[in-house]
Amino acid sequence: MRELIDDVAALDAVSYRGRVAAVNGLMIEATGPVSGLTLGARAHIGASDGPACEIVGFRDGRAVMMPLDPTHGVSAGAELHFSADPPCVRPSNGWLGRVIDAMGEPADGGPALPQGATPRLLVSGPPPAQTRGRVGDRIDLGVRALNVFAPLCRGQRLGLFAGSGVGKSVLMSMLARGAEADVVVIGLIGERGREVREFVEDTLGEEGLKRSVVVVATSDEPALRRRQAAHLTLTVAEHFRDQGLHVLCLMDSVTRFALAQREIGLASGEPPTTRGYTPSVFAELPKLLERAGPGCERADGKPPGAVTAIFTVLVEGGDHDEPVADAVRGVLDGHIVMDRAIAERGRFPAIDVLKSVSRTMPGCAAPDEQKLIRKARKLLSTFTDMEELIRLGAYARGSDKGVDEAIRVQPALEDFLSQDGSDQTSMAECFERLAASVDSQEQSE
């Protein structure tokens, strides 16, 4: 009976009908009760279960829509069934271990997803700034380079900046399997279709999937689905956050979300600005990214749930100042940089620790840890500055004590920063190994 009541409550109170007036490229123009509709409203073509569209604008008394489903065979005059209510989903804890699509339907060939009792808006705002909790304690990520040089605290948001093929997916799988969190929600936005099963079955693995929900929208899907998948990822994360749980949200990638929004903006008539991106791209990015973070303070005094997030950003040709990267970096609480040159010399994960910054540092580290981190950074920086001269043989050993020390400990630091995808290192062990690396003594000749 309860399920029947929920189904009845989910029905639209008012039914709107319209007609397809024109199809122009990606756009569908519709006539009908336009004054009763709003941006974001959905429509189905032909029947209530026909191809879905979403209103993205209004023009000359018509609703301008873009498709969520293939629209082959759509004809002028086709009937439209509008829904005036904003799109909602009903996440539940039964979604754990499942792979779902942008519409909240199974994408893994499994049974229908159990529906939660409470509908949640697909696109919602973040908690009010004055009522949400503060960033919590440092969490153990299991990755040595991040635990030490770019730590992540409960409710913090970091950007992972990298080009293609430098190991982002492997690093994400290491975090999904080993990071300290109750639930992991992964959004694969604009991913290659052939790589989805590889990531879920091989990279993430059975153990990682057990505590995860994976949301997928492949690169061949309509732009609206790719954008919606990003918002659905945060909606699912918020469902678990509101239960007081600590959620790790991994999204790959924000760049493809921005490209989808650019495609929508251009099709709806927005003017292109910086590098072809439309103004709506830079308006939508903060709305998406700010949804991650601590939840609201709880009346019972218990710690609020939190969404700790890592958003990947694809940088073209190593340009970390391109518009999307620059906009994302300004919103998030730090950034991790992966360098192709480091990957090419065989060190994985290929994290450039000197260019990676966590804005919770140094407050989240103990005084003795801060001292150790500063020493390690100084040694790495000294070696990087002199690396070309050292490799050419132009540096004379004994000329500078700081350089000599950096050369001596460099092999140990490289070994510390290298980590196999199946390896997990606790926070305490990270600092023990780092101390052993920077304090290593030169062997007597």
C-alpha positions in Angstrom: 0.0 0.0 0.0 2.9 2.4 0.8 4.4 1.8 -2.6 1.0 2.5 -4.2 0.7 5.8 -2.3 4.2 6.8 -3.4 3.4 6.0 -7.0 0.2 8.1 -6.9 2.0 11.0 -5.2 4.6 10.9 -8.0 1.9 11.5 -10.7 1.7 14.9 -12.3 -1.1 17.0 -10.9 -1.6 18.8 -14.3 -1.1 17.3 -17.7 0.2 19.5 -20.6 0.0 18.7 -24.3 1.8 20.3 -27.2 3.0 19.6 -30.8 6.4 19.5 -32.5 6.6 22.7 -34.6 10.2 22.4 -36.0 13.3 20.4 -35.7 16.6 22.3 -36.3 19.8 20.3 -35.8 19.8 19.4 -32.1 16.9 21.6 -31.3 13.2 20.8 -31.2 10.7 23.7 -31.1 7.3 23.0 -29.6 3.9 24.8 -29.5 1.5 24.4 -26.6 0.9 25.8 -23.1 4.3 27.5 -23.0 3.2 29.9 -20.2 2.7 26.9 -17.8 6.1 25.5 -18.4 9.5 26.3 -16.9 13.2 25.8 -17.9 14.2 22.2 -17.1 10.7 20.8 -17.6 10.5 17.4 -19.5 8.4 16.2 -22.4 7.9 12.9 -24.1 7.3 12.7 -27.9 4.4 10.6 -29.2 3.5 8.9 -25.9 4.1 9.2 -22.2 6.9 6.7 -22.6 8.3 8.1 -25.8 11.7 9.8 -26.4 12.3 12.4 -23.7 13.3 16.0 -24.2 14.1 18.9 -21.8 13.2 22.6 -22.2 16.3 24.6 -22.5 14.8 27.9 -23.6 11.9 29.8 -25.1 11.8 31.7 -28.4 8.9 33.5 -30.2 6.2 31.9 -28.0 7.7 28.4 -28.5 9.5 26.0 -26.1 13.0 25.2 -27.3 14.0 21.6 -26.3 16.9 19.3 -26.6 16.6 15.4 -26.6 17.6 13.1 -23.8 16.9 10.1 -26.1 17.5 9.3 -29.8 14.8 11.1 -31.8 15.1 9.4 -35.2 11.7 9.4 -37.0 10.3 12.4 -35.1 8.0 14.3 -37.4 6.5 17.8 -37.4 3.2 17.8 -35.6 4.1 14.9 -33.3 2.2 15.1 -30.0 4.2 16.1 -26.9 3.3 15.1 -23.3 4.8 17.8 -20.9 5.5 17.4 -17.2 5.5 20.7 -15.3 7.3 19.2 -12.3 11.1 19.4 -12.0 12.8 16.0 -12.6 13.4 13.9 -9.4 15.0 10.6 -8.5 14.5 8.3 -5.5 17.9 7.0 -4.4 18.1 4.3 -1.9 20.8 2.3 -0.1 20.0 -0.6 -2.4 21.8 1.2 -5.2 25.2 0.3 -3.6 27.1 -2.0 -5.8 25.2 -1.0 -8.9 26.0 0.9 -12.2 23.3 3.3 -13.3 22.7 5.6 -16.2 21.9 9.3 -16.3 18.2 8.6 -15.9 18.7 6.6 -12.7 18.1 3.2 -14.5 20.3 0.1 -14.3 23.2 0.1 -16.7 24.7 -3.2 -15.5 22.1 -5.6 -16.8 20.9 -6.2 -13.2 17.3 -6.1 -11.8 15.4 -2.9 -11.4 16.8 -0.5 -8.8 14.9 -0.3 -5.5 13.4 3.2 -5.1 13.7 5.2 -1.9 10.8 6.8 -0.1 11.9 10.4 -0.6 12.1 12.0 -4.0 15.1 14.3 -4.5 15.5 17.0 -7.0 18.0 16.1 -9.7 19.4 19.6 -9.7 19.4 21.2 -6.3 21.5 23.9 -4.6 24.1 23.4 -1.9 23.3 23.7 1.8 23.2 27.4 3.0 26.8 28.6 3.8 26.0 29.6 7.3 24.3 26.3 8.3 26.6 23.7 6.8 29.3 22.2 8.9 33.0 22.9 8.7 35.6 20.8 7.0 36.6 17.9 9.4 39.7 15.9 10.1 42.2 14.6 7.7 41.2 11.3 6.1 43.5 8.4 5.1 43.5 8.0 1.3 46.0 5.1 1.2 48.1 6.9 -1.4 51.4 8.1 -0.1 51.9 11.2 -2.3 48.4 12.5 -1.4 48.5 11.6 2.3 51.7 13.6 2.8 51.8 16.4 0.2 48.1 17.0 -0.7 46.0 15.7 2.2 42.2 15.6 1.9 40.0 16.4 4.9 36.4 15.3 5.5 34.2 17.5 3.3 37.0 19.0 1.3 37.0 19.2 -2.5 40.1 18.8 -4.7 40.6 19.0 -8.4 42.7 16.4 -10.2 44.3 18.1 -13.2 45.8 15.9 -15.9 46.1 15.1 -19.6 44.8 11.9 -21.1 46.7 8.7 -20.5 48.7 9.6 -17.4 46.9 7.3 -14.9 43.8 9.2 -13.6 41.6 6.1 -13.7 44.2 4.0 -11.8 44.5 6.7 -9.2 40.8 7.0 -8.9 40.5 3.2 -8.4 43.1 3.3 -5.6 41.1 6.0 -3.8 37.8 4.1 -4.4 39.2 0.9 -2.9 41.4 2.3 -0.1 40.2 5.8 1.0 38.6 6.2 4.4 34.9 6.6 3.6 31.6 4.9 4.3 30.3 5.1 0.7 31.9 6.0 -2.7 29.9 7.6 -5.5 31.7 7.6 -8.9 30.5 9.6 -11.9 32.0 8.6 -15.3 30.9 11.6 -17.5 31.5 11.4 -21.2 33.6 8.2 -20.8 34.5 6.0 -23.7 32.0 3.2 -24.0 34.5 0.4 -24.2 36.3 1.6 -21.0 33.2 1.5 -18.7 33.3 -2.3 -18.0 37.1 -2.2 -17.8 37.0 0.4 -15.1 34.2 -1.3 -13.1 35.4 -4.9 -13.4 39.2 -4.5 -13.6 40.2 -1.1 -12.3 37.6 -0.7 -9.5 37.2 -4.4 -8.9 34.6 -6.4 -6.9 35.7 -5.1 -3.5 35.6 -1.5 -4.6 32.2 -1.9 -6.2 30.6 -3.3 -3.0 30.6 0.1 -1.3 30.1 2.2 -4.5 27.5 3.6 -6.8 28.7 4.2 -10.3 26.9 6.7 -12.6 27.7 6.4 -16.3 27.0 8.6 -19.3 29.2 7.6 -22.3 30.6 10.1 -24.9 28.0 9.1 -27.5 25.0 10.0 -25.4 23.2 13.3 -25.8 24.7 16.4 -24.1 21.7 16.6 -21.7 22.4 13.1 -20.4 26.1 13.8 -19.9 25.2 17.0 -17.9 22.4 15.1 -16.0 24.8 12.3 -15.0 27.0 14.8 -13.3 24.1 16.2 -11.3 22.8 12.7 -10.5 26.2 11.8 -9.1 25.9 14.6 -6.6 22.3 13.8 -5.9 23.2 10.2 -4.9 26.1 11.4 -2.8 23.7 13.8 -1.0 21.3 10.9 -0.2 24.0 9.1 1.7 25.4 12.3 3.2 22.0 13.2 4.7 22.1 9.9 6.7 25.2 11.2 8.5 27.6 9.1 6.4 31.0 10.1 5.0 30.8 10.0 1.2 33.7 10.1 -1.2 32.6 11.4 -4.6 34.9 10.9 -7.6 33.9 12.5 -10.9 35.7 12.0 -14.2 35.5 14.5 -15.6 34.3 18.1 -15.0 35.7 19.0 -18.4 33.2 16.8 -20.2 30.4 18.2 -18.1 31.5 21.7 -19.3 31.7 20.5 -22.9 28.1 19.1 -22.6 26.9 22.5 -21.2 28.7 24.3 -24.0 26.9 22.1 -26.6 23.6 22.9 -24.9 24.3 26.6 -24.7 25.4 26.9 -28.3 22.4 25.0 -29.6 20.1 27.2 -27.6 21.6 30.4 -29.1 24.1 31.5 -26.4 27.1 33.5 -27.8 30.5 31.7 -27.6 33.0 33.5 -25.4 36.4 32.3 -24.2 37.6 29.4 -26.4 34.1 28.8 -27.6 32.6 28.2 -24.1 29.3 29.9 -23.4 28.5 32.0 -20.4 26.3 29.3 -18.9 29.3 27.0 -18.6 30.9 29.2 -16.0 27.5 29.8 -14.2 26.8 26.0 -14.0 30.3 24.9 -12.8 30.0 26.5 -9.3 26.5 25.2 -8.9 27.7 21.6 -9.5 31.0 21.8 -7.5 29.5 23.6 -4.4 27.0 20.7 -3.9 30.0 18.7 -2.5 31.2 19.5 1.0 29.9 19.2 4.6 26.2 18.8 5.2 24.1 21.0 7.5 24.7 20.9 11.3 22.4 18.4 13.0 19.9 19.3 15.7 20.9 16.2 17.7 24.5 17.4 18.0 26.0 14.5 16.0 28.6 15.3 13.3 26.9 16.1 10.0 27.5 13.8 7.0 29.9 15.1 4.4 30.7 14.7 0.7 34.4 14.7 0.2 35.1 15.1 -3.5 37.7 14.8 -6.2 36.8 16.2 -9.6 39.1 15.5 -12.5 39.9 18.1 -15.1 41.3 17.3 -18.5 44.0 19.8 -19.5 44.7 20.2 -23.2 48.5 20.0 -24.0 49.4 20.6 -20.3 47.7 24.0 -20.3 46.6 24.4 -16.7 45.3 28.0 -17.3 42.7 27.0 -19.9 39.2 28.4 -19.0 37.6 25.4 -17.4 40.7 24.5 -15.4 41.1 28.1 -14.2 37.4 28.3 -13.2 37.4 25.0 -11.3 40.7 25.8 -9.5 39.1 29.0 -8.2 36.1 27.1 -6.7 37.7 24.1 -5.2 39.8 23.7 -2.0 43.1 22.6 -3.7 44.4 20.8 -6.7 46.4 17.7 -7.6 48.6 17.9 -10.7 49.5 14.8 -12.7 52.5 15.3 -15.1 53.0 13.4 -18.3 56.8 13.7 -18.0 56.7 11.9 -14.6 54.6 9.2 -16.2 56.9 8.8 -19.1 59.8 8.1 -16.8 57.9 5.3 -15.1 56.8 6.8 -11.8 53.2 6.1 -10.9 51.0 7.7 -9.7 52.5 10.5 -11.8 51.7 13.3 -9.2 53.8 16.4 -9.3 53.8 17.1 -5.6 55.5 20.5 -5.9 52.6 21.8 -8.0 49.9 20.1 -6.0 48.2 22.1 -3.2 45.7 21.4 -0.5 44.2 24.4 1.1 43.8 22.7 4.4 47.5 22.6 4.8 49.3 23.1 7.2 46.4 23.1 9.6 45.6 19.4 9.2 49.1 18.2 10.0 50.8 17.9 13.3 53.9 20.2 13.9 56.4 17.4 13.5 54.7 16.3 10.3 54.8 19.9 9.0 58.5 20.0 9.6 59.0 16.8 7.8 56.9 17.8 4.8 58.7 21.2 4.5 62.1 19.4 4.5 60.9 16.9 1.8 59.5 19.6 -0.3 62.7 21.6 -0.1 64.8 18.6 -1.1 62.5 17.8 -4.1 62.5 21.5 -5.2 66.3 21.7 -4.9 66.8 18.6 -7.0 64.2 19.8 -9.6 65.9 23.2 -10.0 69.3 21.6 -10.5 68.1 18.4 -12.4 69.3 19.5 -15.8 72.8 20.4 -14.6 73.0 17.2 -12.6 72.0 15.0 -15.6 74.5 16.8 -17.9 77.3 16.3 -15.4 77.8 20.0 -15.1 77.3 20.1 -11.3 80.5 19.4 -9.3 79.7 17.4 -6.2 80.6 19.3 -3.0 79.8 22.7 -4.4 76.6 23.0 -2.4 75.6 21.0 0.7 71.9 21.4 0.0 72.2 20.1 -3.5 74.4 17.3 -2.4 71.7 16.2 0.2 69.0 16.5 -2.4 71.0 14.2 -4.8 71.6 11.7 -2.0 67.9 11.3 -1.0 66.4 11.6 -4.4 66.3 7.8 -5.1 64.6 7.2 -1.7 62.0 10.0 -2.3 61.3 8.6 -5.8 60.7 5.2 -4.3 58.4 6.8 -1.7 56.3 8.5 -4.3 56.0 5.4 -6.5 53.1 3.2 -5.6 51.5 0.2 -7.3 47.8 0.4 -8.0 47.1 -2.5 -5.6 49.3 -1.0 -2.8 47.7 0.8 0.2 49.7 2.6 2.8 48.3 3.9 6.1 48.7 7.5 7.2 51.1 6.6 10.0 53.2 4.4 7.7 53.4 7.2 5.2 55.2 9.5 7.6 57.4 6.8 8.9 58.6 6.0 5.4 59.0 9.7 4.5 61.2 10.2 7.6 63.3 7.3 6.6 63.6 8.6 3.1 64.7 12.2 3.9 67.0 11.1 6.7 68.8 8.4 4.7 72.5 8.7 5.0 75.1 8.5 2.3 76.9 5.1 2.3 80.5 5.4 3.1 82.8 4.8 0.2 
